[in-house]
């Protein structure tokens, strides 16, 4: 009934980092041990992951974070996602015969927002400067690091995406994806990171790096200009929150899919999942249906908040959740999910760090798909993300492509507080699996009293829109047959850290200060404490 990870939860008091690659986690621990706080450690870890897991994350992508500092107990949210170019044109693409934006197209490139987020979060909450926290990443890039097993497998799978531009070989070793244990160096990325360390975000969005990015994107046929780069800024926003059985669950608001998790939790809260039983047919059914209803609303309404015609508060109201919950038949899956009608109103690596003082940073940084667009800016080591492929080319849709607009984002860091104390900093990466991964690990911990590692070890489902419902082959035959009997189109497949999500969790006991960490068993990651 669980993934045989053979991992016990990690426990410590002085600080902890949990992420997808042990060298990345160790970068954060080095910063914590050197006097940095959770925020400093988060940026150090993210930068190191740019080096050791470049297919997933980096300065060519976007980032979001939730922060809770112990001195005031306030949860704050940072949106460091980039906007489309000023010259972005839906009509231009439609006139070319496109009905979607290809994920390998230069049109999918929006301004990379990650570095602005690193600067903003360090400036507001850090104990250190960028020059200090980027040291481990620069060392890994210059000296080289041994590539870990699962990342090597994903690197090999995504390498074909690097064939579209002249900078692709910078992400290969002698023209091939590195194998497990191969030592990989990335001197061009080291130079980019050193420039950011010395000059801050300004050195990324103005000057030679910005010029290289803009010139390359335009050479490949895209729209990004140096003006688009210079105009970018990260934004502190009001986090979204809902309660779930006495736990306050926090997410970054639109354009992220964080509302997906919160809406699903609101719906699921009306069912006694604990009484149904852990990993039972009925618990699966009600969580799946809650998630499907949440997706039905999200895909219709969530977009850049400046372009939404439904307020987040309406989507998160308990009253609205009750109307959606009433649609769930305990014995039968809904055949078709349609959006609800809330009142109208204008309106991926993951890492988590908690320090010994109880400061917490839930942080996600991504280039979206493997190496993003696959377009690497020559002589920089920057793989440009493809987040703009999330735009739709229907001018009536809230998430339609438009100039200087943020696309719908799958990236969502999560945090949970209880009685105004930090309870958990967590996340599950994996495109549209993220929100449903959040729902499942929260339910595992809250409804079934699982520790962080147990919550991550548990088998998962994945709602896949037109494809049906996927289950890991860790589930029992009884669950598979029971869900099929309720009308769910079930496909069973092996566990996979991208398909079923890859999560990290750190929980904190407010009385003892003990940190308990879990790390995804489907990935190379680790929770490290001291």
C-alpha positions as CSV (number, residue, x, y, z in Angstrom):
1,X,0.0,0.0,0.0
2,X,3.0,2.4,-0.2
3,X,6.1,3.1,-2.2
4,X,8.9,0.9,-0.7
5,X,11.3,3.9,-0.3
6,X,13.0,2.5,2.8
7,X,13.3,6.1,3.9
8,X,12.6,7.2,7.5
9,X,11.5,10.8,8.1
10,X,14.5,13.0,8.7
11,X,14.5,14.9,12.0
12,X,16.5,17.9,13.2
13,X,16.2,21.1,15.1
14,X,18.7,23.6,13.7
15,X,17.5,23.7,10.1
16,X,16.4,21.5,7.2
17,X,16.3,21.5,3.4
18,X,14.3,19.0,1.3
19,X,14.5,18.9,-2.5
20,X,15.0,16.8,-5.6
21,X,18.8,16.4,-5.6
22,X,21.0,15.9,-2.5
23,X,23.8,18.2,-3.8
24,X,21.1,21.0,-4.1
25,X,19.9,20.3,-0.6
26,X,23.5,20.4,0.7
27,X,24.0,23.8,-0.9
28,X,21.1,25.1,1.3
29,X,22.4,23.4,4.4
30,X,25.8,25.0,3.8
31,X,24.1,28.4,3.8
32,X,22.1,27.6,6.9
33,X,25.2,26.4,8.8
34,X,27.0,29.6,7.7
35,X,24.5,31.9,9.3
36,X,21.8,32.2,6.6
37,X,18.1,31.8,7.2
38,X,15.5,29.7,5.4
39,X,15.2,32.2,2.6
40,X,18.9,32.4,2.0
41,X,19.0,28.6,1.9
42,X,16.1,28.5,-0.5
43,X,17.8,30.7,-3.1
44,X,21.1,28.8,-2.6
45,X,19.3,25.5,-3.2
46,X,17.5,26.8,-6.2
47,X,20.7,28.1,-7.8
48,X,22.4,24.8,-7.2
49,X,19.6,22.9,-8.7
50,X,19.9,25.1,-11.8
51,X,23.4,23.4,-12.2
52,X,22.7,19.8,-11.1
53,X,19.2,19.5,-12.6
54,X,19.3,22.0,-15.5
55,X,16.5,20.3,-17.4
56,X,14.0,21.2,-14.7
57,X,15.0,24.6,-13.4
58,X,17.1,27.7,-13.8
59,X,17.6,31.4,-14.4
60,X,15.7,30.9,-17.8
61,X,12.5,30.1,-16.0
62,X,10.1,31.5,-13.4
63,X,9.7,31.1,-9.6
64,X,7.1,31.5,-6.9
65,X,7.5,31.3,-3.1
66,X,5.6,31.4,0.1
67,X,7.5,32.8,3.1
68,X,6.6,32.8,6.8
69,X,9.0,34.5,9.2
70,X,8.8,33.5,12.8
71,X,9.0,37.0,14.2
72,X,5.6,38.1,12.8
73,X,3.9,34.8,11.7
74,X,2.7,36.4,8.5
75,X,2.6,34.3,5.3
76,X,3.6,36.3,2.3
77,X,3.6,35.3,-1.4
78,X,6.0,36.2,-4.2
79,X,5.1,36.0,-7.9
80,X,8.3,36.1,-9.9
81,X,6.8,34.9,-13.2
82,X,7.5,36.7,-16.4
83,X,5.1,38.4,-18.8
84,X,4.7,37.9,-22.6
85,X,6.5,40.4,-24.8
86,X,5.0,43.8,-25.7
87,X,4.9,42.6,-29.3
88,X,3.1,39.3,-28.6
89,X,0.2,38.9,-31.0
90,X,-2.5,36.3,-30.9
91,X,-3.6,37.3,-34.4
92,X,-0.2,36.8,-35.8
93,X,-0.1,33.2,-34.6
94,X,-3.7,32.5,-35.7
95,X,-2.9,33.9,-39.2
96,X,0.0,31.4,-39.4
97,X,-2.6,28.6,-38.9
98,X,-1.7,27.9,-35.3
99,X,-4.4,26.7,-32.8
100,X,-1.9,26.2,-29.9
101,X,1.6,27.5,-29.1
102,X,4.1,24.7,-29.5
103,X,6.2,24.0,-26.4
104,X,9.4,24.2,-28.4
105,X,8.5,27.4,-30.2
106,X,10.2,30.8,-29.5
107,X,6.7,32.2,-29.2
108,X,6.4,30.1,-25.9
109,X,9.2,32.2,-24.3
110,X,8.0,34.8,-21.8
111,X,10.5,36.9,-19.9
112,X,12.3,34.7,-17.4
113,X,11.4,35.8,-13.9
114,X,13.4,33.6,-11.6
115,X,16.4,36.0,-11.0
116,X,14.1,38.9,-10.1
117,X,12.5,36.6,-7.5
118,X,15.8,35.6,-6.0
119,X,16.8,39.2,-5.6
120,X,13.4,40.3,-4.2
121,X,13.2,37.5,-1.6
122,X,16.8,38.0,-0.4
123,X,16.3,41.8,-0.2
124,X,13.2,41.5,1.9
125,X,14.0,38.5,4.2
126,X,17.5,37.3,3.7
127,X,20.5,37.5,6.1
128,X,22.9,37.2,3.2
129,X,23.5,38.7,-0.2
130,X,23.2,37.0,-3.6
131,X,27.0,36.8,-3.8
132,X,27.1,34.5,-0.7
133,X,24.1,32.3,-1.5
134,X,25.2,31.6,-5.1
135,X,28.7,30.4,-4.2
136,X,27.8,26.7,-4.0
137,X,26.0,26.8,-7.4
138,X,29.0,28.5,-9.0
139,X,31.4,25.9,-7.5
140,X,29.3,23.0,-8.8
141,X,29.1,24.6,-12.3
142,X,32.9,25.3,-12.4
143,X,34.3,22.2,-10.8
144,X,31.7,19.8,-12.0
145,X,29.4,17.4,-10.2
146,X,28.4,13.7,-10.6
147,X,25.0,13.4,-12.3
148,X,22.5,11.4,-10.2
149,X,20.6,8.4,-11.5
150,X,17.0,9.6,-12.1
151,X,18.0,13.0,-13.3
152,X,20.3,11.3,-15.8
153,X,17.4,9.3,-17.1
154,X,15.2,12.5,-17.4
155,X,18.2,14.3,-19.0
156,X,18.4,11.6,-21.7
157,X,14.6,11.7,-22.3
158,X,14.6,15.5,-22.8
159,X,17.8,15.8,-24.7
160,X,16.0,15.8,-28.1
161,X,14.6,19.2,-27.2
162,X,18.1,20.7,-27.3
163,X,18.4,20.1,-31.1
164,X,16.5,23.3,-32.0
165,X,19.2,25.9,-31.4
166,X,22.9,26.5,-31.4
167,X,23.3,26.6,-27.6
168,X,22.1,23.0,-27.0
169,X,25.5,21.4,-26.8
170,X,26.2,23.4,-23.7
171,X,23.8,21.1,-21.9
172,X,25.5,17.9,-23.2
173,X,28.6,16.0,-22.4
174,X,30.7,15.3,-25.5
175,X,27.4,15.7,-27.5
176,X,25.4,13.3,-25.4
177,X,23.3,13.4,-22.2
178,X,25.5,12.5,-19.2
179,X,25.1,9.1,-17.7
180,X,24.8,8.4,-13.9
181,X,28.1,9.2,-12.3
182,X,29.5,11.3,-15.2
183,X,31.0,14.5,-14.0
184,X,29.3,17.4,-15.7
185,X,30.7,21.0,-15.8
186,X,28.8,24.0,-17.1
187,X,31.3,26.9,-17.4
188,X,29.0,29.2,-19.4
189,X,26.3,28.9,-16.7
190,X,29.0,29.5,-14.0
191,X,29.8,32.8,-15.7
192,X,26.2,33.8,-15.9
193,X,25.7,33.0,-12.2
194,X,28.9,34.9,-11.3
195,X,27.6,37.9,-13.1
196,X,24.3,37.7,-11.2
197,X,26.2,37.2,-7.9
198,X,28.3,40.4,-8.6
199,X,25.6,42.6,-10.1
200,X,22.3,41.2,-8.8
201,X,19.1,41.0,-10.8
202,X,20.0,44.2,-12.6
203,X,22.9,42.5,-14.3
204,X,20.5,39.9,-15.6
205,X,17.7,42.2,-16.9
206,X,19.9,45.0,-18.2
207,X,23.2,44.8,-20.0
208,X,24.9,41.9,-21.9
209,X,22.9,39.0,-20.5
210,X,19.6,40.7,-21.4
211,X,21.0,41.6,-24.8
212,X,22.0,38.0,-25.5
213,X,18.6,36.6,-24.5
214,X,16.7,39.2,-26.6
215,X,18.9,38.9,-29.6
216,X,18.8,35.1,-29.5
217,X,15.0,34.9,-29.1
218,X,14.5,37.3,-32.0
219,X,16.9,35.3,-34.1
220,X,14.9,32.2,-33.5
221,X,11.7,34.1,-34.5
222,X,10.3,35.1,-31.1
223,X,9.3,38.5,-29.7
224,X,11.3,39.2,-26.5
225,X,13.3,42.5,-26.6
226,X,15.7,44.2,-24.2
227,X,12.9,46.5,-23.3
228,X,10.8,43.5,-22.2
229,X,13.7,42.3,-20.1
230,X,14.3,45.7,-18.5
231,X,10.6,46.2,-17.7
232,X,10.2,43.0,-15.8
233,X,9.7,43.0,-12.0
234,X,8.8,40.5,-9.3
235,X,5.6,41.1,-7.3
236,X,4.7,40.5,-3.7
237,X,1.0,39.4,-3.7
238,X,-1.6,38.5,-1.1
239,X,-1.5,34.7,-0.6
240,X,-4.7,32.6,-1.1
241,X,-5.9,30.6,1.9
242,X,-8.6,28.2,3.0
243,X,-9.1,26.1,6.1
244,X,-9.2,22.4,6.0
245,X,-10.3,20.7,9.2
246,X,-8.7,23.3,11.4
247,X,-5.5,23.7,9.3
248,X,-4.9,26.9,7.3
249,X,-3.7,25.9,3.8
250,X,-1.8,28.6,1.9
251,X,-1.1,29.0,-1.9
252,X,0.2,31.6,-4.3
253,X,-2.9,33.2,-6.0
254,X,-3.5,33.3,-9.8
255,X,-2.1,33.0,-12.3
256,X,-0.9,29.9,-10.5
257,X,-3.1,26.9,-10.1
258,X,-2.9,27.2,-6.3
259,X,-6.7,27.7,-6.2
260,X,-7.1,24.2,-7.7
261,X,-5.7,22.7,-4.5
262,X,-7.7,25.0,-2.2
263,X,-11.0,24.5,-4.1
264,X,-10.5,20.7,-4.0
265,X,-9.8,20.8,-0.3
266,X,-13.0,22.9,0.3
267,X,-15.0,20.3,-1.6
268,X,-13.3,17.3,0.1
269,X,-13.7,18.8,3.6
270,X,-17.4,17.9,3.5
271,X,-16.7,14.2,3.4
272,X,-15.5,12.0,6.3
273,X,-12.4,10.6,4.5
274,X,-10.9,9.2,7.7
275,X,-14.0,7.1,8.2
276,X,-13.9,5.9,4.7
277,X,-10.4,4.5,5.3
278,X,-6.8,5.1,4.2
279,X,-6.3,4.2,0.5
280,X,-9.9,2.9,0.3
281,X,-12.0,2.9,-2.8
282,X,-14.4,5.5,-1.4
283,X,-11.6,7.9,-0.2
284,X,-10.0,7.7,-3.7
285,X,-13.4,8.3,-5.4
286,X,-14.2,11.4,-3.3
287,X,-10.8,12.9,-3.7
288,X,-10.8,12.3,-7.4
289,X,-14.2,13.8,-7.9
290,X,-13.2,16.8,-5.8
291,X,-10.2,17.3,-7.9
292,X,-12.1,16.9,-11.2
293,X,-14.6,19.6,-10.1
294,X,-11.8,21.9,-9.1
295,X,-10.1,21.5,-12.5
296,X,-13.4,22.2,-14.2
297,X,-13.4,25.7,-12.7
298,X,-9.7,26.3,-12.9
299,X,-9.4,25.7,-16.6
300,X,-12.2,28.1,-17.3
301,X,-11.4,30.9,-14.9
302,X,-7.8,31.0,-13.7
303,X,-5.5,33.4,-15.6
304,X,-3.5,36.6,-15.1
305,X,-5.6,38.2,-12.3
306,X,-5.8,41.4,-14.4
307,X,-7.8,39.4,-16.9
308,X,-10.0,37.2,-14.7
309,X,-13.7,37.9,-14.5
310,X,-14.3,35.8,-11.4
311,X,-12.8,36.7,-8.1
312,X,-10.6,34.3,-6.3
313,X,-12.6,34.8,-3.1
314,X,-15.8,33.6,-4.9
315,X,-14.0,30.5,-6.1
316,X,-12.8,29.8,-2.6
317,X,-16.0,30.4,-0.7
318,X,-17.3,27.5,1.4
319,X,-20.8,28.2,0.1
320,X,-19.6,27.7,-3.5
321,X,-17.7,24.6,-2.5
322,X,-21.0,23.2,-1.1
323,X,-22.7,23.6,-4.4
324,X,-19.9,21.8,-6.2
325,X,-19.8,19.1,-3.5
326,X,-23.5,18.4,-4.0
327,X,-22.7,17.2,-7.5
328,X,-20.7,14.3,-6.3
329,X,-22.5,10.9,-6.3
330,X,-20.8,8.6,-3.8
331,X,-21.5,5.6,-6.1
332,X,-20.8,6.9,-9.5
333,X,-18.2,9.1,-11.3
334,X,-19.5,12.1,-13.1
335,X,-19.4,11.6,-16.9
336,X,-18.7,15.2,-17.8
337,X,-17.3,18.0,-15.6
338,X,-18.4,21.5,-16.4
339,X,-17.4,24.8,-14.8
340,X,-19.6,26.1,-12.0
341,X,-21.0,29.6,-12.1
342,X,-19.5,31.7,-9.3
343,X,-20.5,35.4,-9.3
344,X,-18.6,37.4,-11.9
345,X,-16.2,40.0,-10.8
346,X,-13.1,41.7,-12.3
347,X,-10.5,40.7,-10.3
348,X,9.7,22.6,-11.9
349,X,11.9,21.9,-9.1
350,X,10.4,22.3,-5.7
351,X,12.3,22.9,-2.5
352,X,11.4,23.7,1.1
353,X,13.6,25.2,3.8
354,X,12.9,25.7,7.5
355,X,15.6,27.1,9.8
356,X,16.1,26.6,13.5
357,X,14.1,29.8,14.3
358,X,11.0,28.5,12.6
359,X,11.3,30.7,9.5
360,X,10.1,28.8,6.4
361,X,10.3,29.2,2.7
362,X,8.3,27.1,0.3
363,X,9.9,27.7,-3.1
364,X,9.4,26.5,-6.7
365,X,11.6,27.4,-9.7
366,X,11.0,25.9,-13.1
367,X,11.7,26.0,-16.8
368,X,8.4,24.0,-17.3
369,X,9.1,21.1,-19.6
370,X,12.5,19.3,-20.0
371,X,15.0,22.2,-20.8
372,X,11.9,24.4,-21.4
373,X,11.7,25.2,-25.1
374,X,15.1,23.5,-25.5
375,X,16.5,26.8,-26.8
376,X,19.7,27.6,-24.9
377,X,21.1,31.1,-25.2
378,X,24.6,30.5,-26.6
379,X,27.6,31.2,-24.3
380,X,25.3,31.6,-21.2
381,X,24.1,28.2,-20.2
382,X,20.6,29.6,-20.0
383,X,17.8,27.2,-21.1
384,X,14.8,29.4,-21.8
385,X,11.5,28.2,-20.5
386,X,8.3,27.5,-22.5
387,X,5.7,28.8,-20.0
388,X,4.0,30.8,-22.8
389,X,2.8,27.6,-24.3
390,X,0.2,27.7,-21.6
391,X,-1.6,30.6,-23.3
392,X,-4.6,29.8,-25.4
393,X,-5.3,31.2,-28.8
394,X,-9.0,31.8,-28.2
395,X,-9.4,35.6,-27.8
396,X,-12.5,35.1,-25.6
397,X,-10.7,33.0,-23.0
398,X,-9.3,34.5,-19.8
399,X,-5.9,32.9,-20.5
400,X,-5.7,34.2,-24.1
401,X,-2.3,35.4,-25.4
402,X,-2.0,39.1,-25.1
403,X,0.9,41.6,-24.8
404,X,2.7,41.9,-21.4
405,X,0.4,39.3,-19.8
406,X,1.3,36.4,-17.5
407,X,0.2,33.0,-18.6
408,X,-1.6,30.4,-16.4
409,X,1.0,28.7,-14.2
410,X,1.1,25.2,-12.9
411,X,3.8,26.2,-10.3
412,X,2.6,26.1,-6.7
413,X,4.5,26.1,-3.5
414,X,2.4,25.2,-0.5
415,X,2.4,26.0,3.3
416,X,0.2,25.0,6.2
417,X,-0.3,26.8,9.5
418,X,-2.3,25.7,12.6
419,X,-3.3,27.9,15.4
420,X,-1.1,30.6,13.9
421,X,2.0,28.4,14.1
422,X,3.9,26.9,11.2
423,X,2.8,23.3,10.6
424,X,4.3,22.3,7.2
425,X,6.1,23.8,4.3
426,X,5.6,21.5,1.3
427,X,5.2,21.1,-2.5
428,X,4.6,18.5,-5.2
429,X,6.0,19.4,-8.6
430,X,4.8,17.9,-11.9
431,X,2.7,20.2,-14.2
432,X,-1.0,19.7,-13.7
433,X,-0.2,16.9,-11.2
434,X,0.9,19.6,-8.7
435,X,-2.5,20.6,-7.4
436,X,-3.7,17.1,-7.0
437,X,-0.4,16.1,-5.4
438,X,-0.9,18.8,-2.9
439,X,-4.5,17.6,-2.2
440,X,-3.3,14.0,-1.7
441,X,-0.3,14.7,0.7
442,X,-2.4,17.1,2.8
443,X,-5.2,14.5,3.1
444,X,-2.6,11.8,4.0
445,X,-1.2,14.0,6.8
446,X,-4.4,15.6,8.1
447,X,-7.0,12.9,7.5
448,X,-4.8,9.8,8.1
449,X,-2.1,11.2,10.4
450,X,0.8,10.2,8.2
451,X,4.2,11.6,8.7
452,X,5.9,13.6,5.8
453,X,7.7,10.5,4.4
454,X,4.7,8.3,4.7
455,X,2.6,11.0,3.0
456,X,5.0,11.0,0.1
457,X,5.4,7.2,-0.1
458,X,1.6,6.7,-0.5
459,X,0.3,5.7,-3.9
460,X,-1.2,8.6,-6.0
461,X,-3.8,9.1,-8.6
462,X,-3.6,11.5,-11.5
463,X,-6.6,13.1,-13.2
464,X,-5.7,13.5,-16.9
465,X,-8.6,15.4,-18.4
466,X,-9.5,13.5,-21.6
467,X,-7.3,10.5,-20.8
468,X,-9.1,9.4,-17.6
469,X,-7.7,8.5,-14.2
470,X,-4.3,7.0,-13.7
471,X,-3.2,5.0,-10.7
472,X,0.2,3.8,-9.6
473,X,0.6,0.1,-9.7
474,X,1.2,0.3,-5.9
475,X,-2.5,0.3,-5.3
476,X,-4.5,-2.9,-4.6
477,X,-6.6,-4.7,-7.2
478,X,-9.6,-3.9,-4.9
479,X,-9.0,-0.2,-5.4
480,X,-8.7,-0.5,-9.2
481,X,-11.8,-2.7,-9.6
482,X,-13.8,-0.6,-7.1
483,X,-13.1,2.7,-9.0
484,X,-13.9,1.0,-12.3
485,X,-17.2,-0.1,-10.9
486,X,-18.0,3.5,-10.0
487,X,-17.4,4.5,-13.7
488,X,-13.9,5.8,-13.5
489,X,-11.8,5.1,-16.7
490,X,-8.7,3.7,-14.9
491,X,-5.2,3.1,-16.3
492,X,-2.6,1.6,-14.0
493,X,1.1,2.4,-14.6
494,X,4.4,2.4,-12.7
495,X,5.4,5.1,-10.2
496,X,7.0,8.1,-11.9
497,X,8.2,11.3,-10.3
498,X,7.1,13.5,-13.2
499,X,3.8,11.8,-14.1
500,X,2.6,11.3,-10.5
501,X,4.5,14.2,-9.0
502,X,7.6,14.7,-6.9
503,X,7.1,16.2,-3.5
504,X,9.1,17.5,-0.5
505,X,7.7,18.2,3.0
506,X,9.1,19.7,6.2
507,X,6.8,19.7,9.3
508,X,7.6,21.6,12.5
509,X,6.5,20.9,16.0
510,X,5.8,24.3,17.5
511,X,6.5,23.1,21.1
512,X,9.8,21.3,20.6
513,X,11.0,23.0,17.4
514,X,11.7,19.5,15.9
515,X,11.6,19.5,12.1
516,X,10.5,16.3,10.4
517,X,11.3,16.0,6.7
518,X,10.2,13.7,3.9
519,X,11.6,13.6,0.4
520,X,10.1,12.1,-2.8
521,X,10.9,8.4,-3.2
522,X,10.3,8.7,-6.9
523,X,13.2,11.1,-7.4
524,X,16.9,11.5,-6.5
525,X,16.1,14.0,-3.7
526,X,16.8,14.1,0.0
527,X,15.8,15.9,3.1
528,X,18.9,17.0,5.1
529,X,18.8,18.5,8.6
530,X,21.4,19.5,11.1
